[in-house]
Amino acid sequence: MAVEYECCESQFFLHIVIIVLLVLFAGLMSGLTLGLMSLSLVDLEVLAKSGTPKDRTYAEKILPVVKKQHLLLCTLLICNAAAMEALPIFLDRLVTAWGAILISVTLILLFGEIIPQSVCTRYGLAIGAYVSPFVRVLVWVCFPVAYPISKLLDYLLGHEHVALFRRAELKTLVNMHGNEAGKGGELTHDETTIIAGALELTAKTASDAMTPISDTFSVDINAKLDRNLINIILERGHSRVPVYYEEPTNIIGLVLVKNLLTIHPEDEMLVKSVTIRRIPKVPETLPLYDILNEFQKGHSHMAVVVRQCNKTATKSPMSGGDIR
């Protein structure tokens, strides 16, 4: 009689231990499903390359596991479903059928769903890194069942889940990271302005960035470099001054202001006596990226934007763009 009582008592505690392990296992699978699947490959790659040292370590451990997202998803869901289905079986041996259902639902809801998902939502990166070896083992255990399902999902939904931002979305994201947005961002106003301007370069052409020729300062090629003209040039503060012939719209080149330092105003030399550098002419539809590439070659830091009158490439001077 005592042996039978001890056997029943040992089975009772064994069932309790199994029930606790099943609840913890189901909770871990549920939390990892939310925590790992919410981490996109792009986010993990960014953290692995430019995150904090701790985040880099976590991301490098998680990346190999998350790369096959459908296989990981199937593995976690299969393990979660197996734990939840096995729980009532062991509870039924301790309590009545309705009690087993009530207790299993309560345990799964509280300890298998709410608490694990809340914790993994906040600490999903760290938890995923620590249990990644265990997840690898589960993937191999569930591989015969999970792999065919994952391949079917790859075929139906596609296996690429790259969540890159479009240019407009990236610009909005940069603005939100500015310290003026009030969201805890570290970027200054100047930094957000520069980044946003760089993102807009592909959509802008020369006509969008040019300075109208009516607002530019230029000199006639036949003008005398007397004291008055030299003082005006120096007061403008430009490093380069466009040179025109007869009309301000007829820009033929430019002079470097530093070359005028050796000229004596009393000599009243003509502008054409100074070295006149060639100034490139670009169509108004030329993208700013192409103009920037030309400027980076060092040939010129200024260009004249011309209007394309017709399809025969007939051009008329329109305006000068001073980019310094």
C-alpha positions as CSV (number, residue, x, y, z in Angstrom):
1,M,0.0,0.0,0.0
2,A,2.8,2.4,0.9
3,V,4.6,1.5,-2.4
4,E,1.5,2.3,-4.4
5,Y,1.1,5.6,-2.5
6,E,4.7,6.6,-3.2
7,C,4.3,5.6,-6.9
8,C,1.2,7.8,-7.2
9,E,2.9,10.7,-5.4
10,S,6.0,10.4,-7.7
11,Q,3.7,10.4,-10.8
12,F,1.9,13.5,-9.5
13,F,5.0,15.5,-9.0
14,L,6.3,14.2,-12.4
15,H,3.2,15.5,-14.1
16,I,3.5,18.8,-12.3
17,V,7.1,19.1,-13.6
18,I,6.1,18.2,-17.1
19,I,3.2,20.7,-17.0
20,V,5.5,23.5,-15.9
21,L,8.0,22.6,-18.5
22,L,5.3,22.5,-21.2
23,V,4.0,25.9,-20.2
24,L,7.5,27.4,-20.2
25,F,8.3,25.8,-23.5
26,A,5.1,27.1,-25.1
27,G,5.8,30.5,-23.7
28,L,9.3,30.6,-25.1
29,M,8.1,29.5,-28.5
30,S,5.3,32.2,-28.5
31,G,7.7,34.9,-27.3
32,L,10.4,33.9,-29.9
33,T,7.8,33.9,-32.6
34,L,7.0,37.5,-31.9
35,G,10.5,38.6,-31.0
36,L,12.5,37.0,-33.8
37,M,10.0,37.4,-36.6
38,S,9.6,41.1,-35.8
39,L,13.3,41.6,-36.5
40,S,13.8,42.2,-40.2
41,L,17.1,41.2,-41.9
42,V,17.8,44.8,-42.7
43,D,17.5,45.8,-39.1
44,L,19.8,43.0,-38.0
45,E,22.4,43.8,-40.7
46,V,22.4,47.4,-39.6
47,L,22.9,46.4,-36.0
48,A,25.6,43.9,-36.9
49,K,27.6,46.6,-38.7
50,S,27.0,49.8,-36.8
51,G,25.2,49.0,-33.5
52,T,26.6,49.0,-30.1
53,P,29.2,46.3,-29.3
54,K,26.5,44.3,-27.4
55,D,23.9,44.7,-30.1
56,R,26.5,43.7,-32.8
57,T,27.1,40.4,-30.9
58,Y,23.4,39.7,-30.5
59,A,22.7,40.5,-34.2
60,E,25.5,38.3,-35.4
61,K,24.2,35.3,-33.4
62,I,20.6,35.8,-34.6
63,L,21.2,36.5,-38.3
64,P,22.0,32.9,-39.3
65,V,18.8,31.7,-37.6
66,V,16.5,34.4,-39.0
67,K,17.8,34.2,-42.6
68,K,15.3,31.4,-43.4
69,Q,12.3,33.1,-42.0
70,H,9.6,30.7,-43.1
71,L,11.5,27.7,-41.8
72,L,12.0,29.4,-38.5
73,L,8.4,30.4,-38.3
74,C,7.2,26.9,-39.0
75,T,9.5,25.4,-36.4
76,L,8.4,27.8,-33.7
77,L,4.7,27.3,-34.4
78,I,5.0,23.6,-34.6
79,C,6.7,23.4,-31.2
80,N,4.3,25.9,-29.7
81,A,1.3,23.9,-31.0
82,A,2.8,20.6,-29.7
83,A,3.3,22.0,-26.2
84,M,-0.2,23.4,-26.0
85,E,-1.8,20.2,-27.3
86,A,0.2,18.1,-24.8
87,L,-0.7,20.2,-21.8
88,P,-4.3,19.1,-21.4
89,I,-3.3,15.5,-21.7
90,F,-1.2,15.7,-18.5
91,L,-3.6,18.0,-16.7
92,D,-6.5,15.5,-17.4
93,R,-4.7,13.0,-15.3
94,L,-4.7,15.3,-12.3
95,V,-8.0,17.1,-12.5
96,T,-11.4,16.7,-14.2
97,A,-11.8,17.4,-18.0
98,W,-13.4,20.8,-17.5
99,G,-10.8,21.7,-14.9
100,A,-8.0,20.6,-17.3
101,I,-9.4,22.9,-20.0
102,L,-9.8,25.8,-17.6
103,I,-6.3,25.5,-16.1
104,S,-4.6,24.9,-19.5
105,V,-6.3,27.9,-21.0
106,T,-5.4,30.1,-18.1
107,L,-1.8,28.9,-18.0
108,I,-1.3,29.2,-21.7
109,L,-2.9,32.7,-21.9
110,L,-1.0,34.1,-19.0
111,F,2.4,32.3,-18.9
112,G,2.4,31.1,-22.5
113,E,1.3,34.2,-24.4
114,I,0.9,37.5,-22.5
115,I,4.0,37.5,-20.3
116,P,6.5,35.9,-22.9
117,Q,5.4,38.1,-25.7
118,S,5.5,41.2,-23.5
119,V,9.1,40.4,-22.5
120,C,10.3,39.4,-26.0
121,T,8.8,42.6,-27.4
122,R,11.2,44.6,-25.3
123,Y,14.2,42.2,-25.0
124,G,13.7,40.1,-28.2
125,L,17.2,40.8,-29.5
126,A,19.0,39.7,-26.3
127,I,16.7,36.7,-25.7
128,G,16.9,35.6,-29.3
129,A,20.7,35.7,-29.1
130,Y,20.9,33.6,-25.9
131,V,18.6,30.9,-27.1
132,S,19.8,30.8,-30.7
133,P,21.7,27.5,-30.2
134,F,18.5,25.9,-28.8
135,V,16.5,27.2,-31.7
136,R,19.0,25.7,-34.1
137,V,18.4,22.3,-32.4
138,L,14.6,22.7,-32.7
139,V,15.0,23.6,-36.4
140,W,16.8,20.3,-37.0
141,V,14.3,18.3,-34.9
142,C,11.3,19.8,-36.8
143,F,13.0,19.9,-40.1
144,P,11.1,16.9,-41.7
145,V,7.8,18.6,-41.1
146,A,8.8,22.3,-41.1
147,Y,10.9,22.3,-44.3
148,P,8.2,21.2,-46.8
149,I,5.8,23.8,-45.3
150,S,8.4,26.5,-45.4
151,K,9.2,25.7,-49.1
152,L,5.5,26.0,-49.9
153,L,5.4,29.4,-48.2
154,D,8.5,30.4,-50.1
155,Y,6.7,29.4,-53.4
156,L,3.4,31.1,-52.5
157,L,4.7,34.3,-50.7
158,G,8.3,34.5,-51.9
159,H,11.3,34.1,-49.7
160,E,12.7,37.6,-49.9
161,H,11.5,39.9,-47.0
162,V,13.7,42.9,-47.6
163,A,12.0,45.9,-46.0
164,L,14.1,48.8,-47.4
165,F,12.7,52.3,-47.3
166,R,11.8,54.2,-50.4
167,R,13.5,57.6,-50.9
168,A,10.5,59.6,-49.5
169,E,10.1,57.3,-46.5
170,L,13.9,57.5,-45.8
171,K,13.7,61.3,-45.9
172,T,10.8,61.3,-43.4
173,L,12.7,58.9,-41.2
174,V,15.7,61.1,-41.2
175,N,13.6,64.1,-40.3
176,M,12.1,62.2,-37.4
177,H,15.6,61.5,-36.1
178,G,16.3,65.2,-35.9
179,N,16.6,66.6,-32.5
180,E,14.0,69.2,-33.4
181,A,11.4,66.5,-34.0
182,G,11.1,65.9,-30.2
183,K,11.4,62.1,-30.5
184,G,14.9,61.8,-29.0
185,G,16.8,62.0,-32.2
186,E,20.5,63.0,-32.2
187,L,20.7,64.6,-35.7
188,T,21.0,68.4,-35.8
189,H,19.0,70.6,-38.2
190,D,22.0,71.0,-40.5
191,E,22.6,67.3,-40.7
192,T,19.0,66.5,-41.5
193,T,19.0,69.2,-44.1
194,I,22.2,67.9,-45.8
195,I,20.9,64.3,-45.8
196,A,17.5,65.3,-47.1
197,G,19.1,67.4,-49.9
198,A,21.3,64.5,-50.9
199,L,18.2,62.3,-51.2
200,E,16.5,64.8,-53.4
201,L,19.4,65.1,-55.9
202,T,18.1,62.3,-58.1
203,A,14.8,64.0,-58.6
204,K,16.2,67.5,-59.2
205,T,17.7,69.0,-62.4
206,A,19.9,71.9,-63.1
207,S,17.0,74.2,-63.5
208,D,15.9,73.5,-59.9
209,A,19.3,74.6,-58.4
210,M,20.4,77.4,-60.7
211,T,20.7,81.0,-59.7
212,P,18.7,83.2,-62.2
213,I,21.0,85.3,-64.3
214,S,19.3,88.4,-63.2
215,D,20.5,87.7,-59.6
216,T,24.1,87.0,-60.6
217,F,27.1,89.3,-60.7
218,S,29.1,89.3,-63.9
219,V,31.4,91.6,-65.8
220,D,31.8,92.7,-69.4
221,I,34.8,91.3,-71.2
222,N,35.6,94.8,-72.4
223,A,35.2,96.4,-69.0
224,K,38.2,98.2,-67.4
225,L,39.7,96.7,-64.2
226,D,39.9,100.1,-62.5
227,R,39.8,100.6,-58.7
228,N,36.0,100.9,-58.7
229,L,35.4,97.6,-60.5
230,I,37.9,95.7,-58.5
231,N,36.4,97.1,-55.2
232,I,33.0,95.9,-56.4
233,I,34.3,92.4,-57.2
234,L,36.0,92.1,-53.8
235,E,32.8,93.4,-52.0
236,R,30.8,90.6,-53.7
237,G,33.0,88.0,-52.1
238,H,32.8,85.5,-54.9
239,S,35.8,83.4,-55.8
240,R,34.8,83.3,-59.5
241,V,33.1,86.0,-61.6
242,P,31.3,85.2,-64.9
243,V,32.4,87.2,-68.0
244,Y,29.9,88.1,-70.7
245,Y,30.2,89.6,-74.1
246,E,27.9,92.6,-75.0
247,E,24.9,91.1,-73.1
248,P,24.8,89.5,-69.6
249,T,23.0,86.5,-71.1
250,N,26.0,85.8,-73.3
251,I,28.3,84.2,-70.8
252,I,31.6,83.2,-72.4
253,G,33.7,82.3,-69.4
254,L,34.8,83.3,-65.9
255,V,37.8,84.8,-64.1
256,L,39.3,83.8,-60.8
257,V,39.3,86.6,-58.3
258,K,42.6,85.5,-57.0
259,N,44.2,86.3,-60.4
260,L,43.1,90.0,-60.0
261,L,45.3,90.5,-56.9
262,T,48.4,91.2,-59.0
263,I,46.6,93.8,-61.2
264,H,47.3,97.5,-60.5
265,P,44.0,99.5,-60.8
266,E,46.0,102.4,-62.2
267,D,46.8,100.4,-65.3
268,E,43.1,100.1,-66.1
269,M,43.6,96.8,-67.9
270,L,40.7,95.2,-69.7
271,V,39.0,92.1,-68.4
272,K,39.9,90.3,-71.6
273,S,43.6,90.8,-70.7
274,V,43.2,88.5,-67.7
275,T,43.1,84.7,-68.1
276,I,39.5,83.8,-68.8
277,R,38.6,80.2,-67.9
278,R,36.2,78.2,-69.9
279,I,32.8,77.7,-68.2
280,P,30.8,74.6,-69.1
281,K,27.2,74.8,-70.4
282,V,24.7,72.3,-69.3
283,P,21.1,71.7,-70.3
284,E,18.4,72.6,-67.9
285,T,17.2,69.0,-67.7
286,L,20.6,67.6,-66.6
287,P,20.3,65.8,-63.2
288,L,22.2,67.4,-60.4
289,Y,24.1,64.2,-59.8
290,D,25.7,64.5,-63.2
291,I,26.6,68.1,-62.6
292,L,28.1,67.2,-59.2
293,N,30.2,64.5,-60.8
294,E,31.6,67.0,-63.3
295,F,32.4,69.5,-60.5
296,Q,34.2,66.8,-58.5
297,K,36.6,66.2,-61.5
298,G,38.0,69.7,-60.8
299,H,37.4,71.2,-64.2
300,S,35.0,73.8,-63.0
301,H,32.9,74.9,-60.0
302,M,30.5,76.9,-62.0
303,A,28.2,76.1,-65.0
304,V,25.8,77.9,-67.2
305,V,22.4,76.4,-67.6
306,V,20.9,76.7,-71.0
307,R,17.4,76.2,-72.2
308,Q,16.7,73.6,-74.9
309,C,14.5,75.3,-77.4
310,N,13.7,72.3,-79.5
311,K,14.7,68.7,-80.2
312,T,17.4,69.8,-82.6
313,A,19.5,70.7,-79.6
314,T,19.4,74.4,-80.4
315,K,20.4,76.2,-77.2
316,S,20.1,79.7,-75.9
317,P,21.8,81.1,-72.8
318,M,19.4,81.1,-69.9
319,S,21.1,81.6,-66.6
320,G,24.2,81.0,-64.5
321,G,24.4,78.7,-61.5
322,D,27.1,79.6,-58.9
323,I,27.9,76.5,-56.9
324,R,30.6,77.2,-54.3
